[in-house]
Each structure stands twice: as structure tokens, then as C-alpha cells.
Amino acid sequence: MRLDRPVLCAGLRRLCGAVLSGAVLSVVLRLYRPVLSAGLVLMLSAASAFAQPNDGTVTGQVVNRTAGGGSAQGVSVLLISFGRKEQAPLGQLSTQADADGRYSFSGLDRDPNVVYVTLARYQNVNYPADQPFQLQDQANAQADIGVFEATTVDDSIQLESLNLLVTGADQGVVQCMEMGALVNNSDRTFVTANPQDQALAKALKFSLPSSAVNVQMQTGFNSQDVIAGVGGIQVISPVLPGRHQFAMSFQLPYSGSSVDLSLQMPYPTSSYSVYLPGSDFKLDGSQLALGAPAQLGGQTYALYSASNLSRSTIISGQLSGLGSTGGLAGSQLAMISLGVVLFVIGGGVVLFGGRLRLGSGSGSRSTLNSEQERLELVVRLAALDERFSSGEVSEADYNAERERGKQRLRELTLARRFQVREV
């Protein structure tokens, strides 16, 4: 059985948005990422049907993985088929699990062009199977699906890592990203109590500096599930047991030469780090310790960090060295683009950004486009570094890919310098 890597990523996002609740999007993309990548645009039609049926069969069992969990009898199971050549879904079928949680679909097309995905819905949460599959080399496939009991108690949530990255400051605005890994240590899916009442929602919490504006969830959770919260944001997406990576961008307006970076840990946190670019920025009045400089995407950052922080710990700090550029009005803030491209590679999220110089006219648009590509390459290189350090990439592949990326990066950097002079 063979699945091409550039198959379903963008399509699954659109498909799941039409078929499933928004909360399942990040789950599907995360679990299927080893065989998914952007490039195949899928559009679902509810009336579309499978291609001419053949003799293919898929069977599986919906298994409740919560200790002492309830029966999976009657759980809805959805089978979705995709045509790689058509670059479109071919249809969907649904059934219900029996008393033992077992389900089956028969009469399925065994065309090598067709890829299948199964999903189960349990207690209003969608759960995908571990892998998509094909039937070209076999008539039968097994696709078990694990589900979990739900809980509204967040005592088992912790932050494995939390990182605040300052990507730049210009015209009264500091551009930042917050990213890391959150872990649900229980065998139950955390769900939000009162999600319809946003003022009372007891959802997943992410703390931000008090002056943060223009917060955008970039990866890990559906941006449509983000609501404003005190001292940060809340996310009403279900959180399955296990590790979940996330990243968000935001901006900090400032006047004078400093801005407050203080925030409060919403959960027990194994490590918290602040990355500051260049030599001008400093973190003053903080209990974070200054460590050795860190390399991200070939650039050097000052690294401030602390470990083993308990829930509700307040980490104070003033970002200084900004210069007196004055603040911006709300309409001006909306015109500023962070310009950070996110790449999710092999289950690891690595982010890197730089300051964008925005202006008017064709010269500025050209500068913006080249800067976007340059940032994209920087992110790829940073992601490649992480994958190599974790043993996911061989040394030969790492060296070859890094050299190609660095060569293109050099070309874009030279082009950017020329464009800036022209502007």
C-alpha cells in the first residue's frame, strides 16, 4: 500500500469543515500529518457518490480507551473517499457501531486512485482513525478507531513547553508569537463547559501579556474556536489525551521604549522561554534567567527561561530597547502584517519570523512577496534543524536540504536588500 505525501492536507481542512465540527480539524491534521501536505484542494458535495463499487471491504472496531469507559454501541462512523486524480472527494458513507463497537463498509472501490478515511463521533467529539488507507493491493482493510470519555475538569492539563518569541518591533508595535506543546495527561478528552456562553466558558486557557491585540491562532487549534478571555484567550476545541502543539501570533502596541511582557501560567508548566532578537532588546525585572544565546533559523536570539512553574505563577518582565516611536491607532494596527509562515513538519512545529517593511507602490509589494518567501525558507530551515536533532532526518538528507534552503535564502536576502534600496 502506497500513499503519496502531497495528498490530502488542504483538502481535509475543507472537507472536515463541511462534514465535521471545527474542533476536529487540528486532530485530523495532526494524526494524519505524516502522509499529508498542502497541495490537493478538495471540495465536498454532500450529494456526491462513490465510484462504481467493487469488492473492497473495511472493518474496524470503535474502542473506548478510557478506563471503565462506556460502550461504543450506536456510535456513528463515517467513511470518506478521495480521488487523487480528480483532486476531489468521491463521496461518503455512514453506519453505526454494533454492541461490540464493530462496524463495516463493503462494496468499496479498489481503484489505486482512491484513498479512504474513517472517523467516529462519540459524545459530540469527532475521532479519526490512526491512518488513511487504500484497497488497491488488498480487498480488506482494518481501521480501528479509539474514542474517549469526556471531562470538563482541566486538572490533567499541563504545558510541556511555552515559548514567547519576539520577532521584531516597528512603528509602535511589537510583533510576537507564542507557541509550545500542551499535554492532556488523562485518558479523557477535555471539553469546554458552557461553550455557548462565552462569558462563562471554562475552556482551554492560553495566557498573553495584558496589552496583546490582534491575536490569531496559527496552528494546533481551530481559530473559529478561539474566544477572548481575561489575561489571554480561551479555546473551546476538545483536547484529546496526549500531546498537542500550538502557535499563535499577536501584537503589543507600545509608546516610549518598553512594553510589559508579564503573564500568568494557566497550567503547570515544565519550561517557559522568551526569545529576543538582536542585541538591542532586553528583558528587565524578570525572574527568568538569561542563558546562552539560541539559534533559530540561522539567527541568534537572547534566551530567557525558567522551569517547573506551578499553575497561576506570574512571570513578570519589561521588554526594553524599543525606542520612542509612538503608538498606532487601531486602524493602523490592522494594516500591519506579521508575515510569519507556519510549517508543521513531521509532527514538530517550529516557527520563526522577521520584521516586515510595509509601504505603498509596486516596490513595496515586491518587497513584501520576497520577504514572505524568505520567512518561509527560514521557517523550513528551523523546522529541519529540529527534525534532525530529534533523529527524524538522516544526516545526508539534512545536509542536502539545508544547503538548498540556504542557497535560496542567500538569493532572497540579496534581492531584499536591493528592493529596500529601490523603495
Secondary structure, 3 states (H helix, E strand, C coil): CCCCCCCCHHHHHHHHHHHCCHHHHHHHHHHHHHHCCCCCCCCCCCCCCCCCCCCEEEEEEEEECCCCCCCCCCCEEEEEEEECCCCEEEEEEEEECCCCCEEEEEEECCCCCEEEEEEEEECCEEEECCCCECCCCCCEEECCEEECEEECCCCCEEEEEEEEEEEEEECCEEEEEEEEEEEECCCEEECCECCCCCCCCECEEEECCCCCEEEEEEECCCHHHEEEECCEEEECCCECCEEEEEEEEEEEECCCCEEECCEECCCCEEEEEEEEECCCCEEECCCCEECCCEEECCEEEEEEEEEEECCCCEECCEEECCCCCCCCCHHHHCCCCCCCCCEEECCEEECCCCCCCCCCHHHHHHHHHHHHHHHHHHHHHHHHHHHHHCCCCCHHHHHHHHHHHHHHHHHHHHHHHHHHHHC
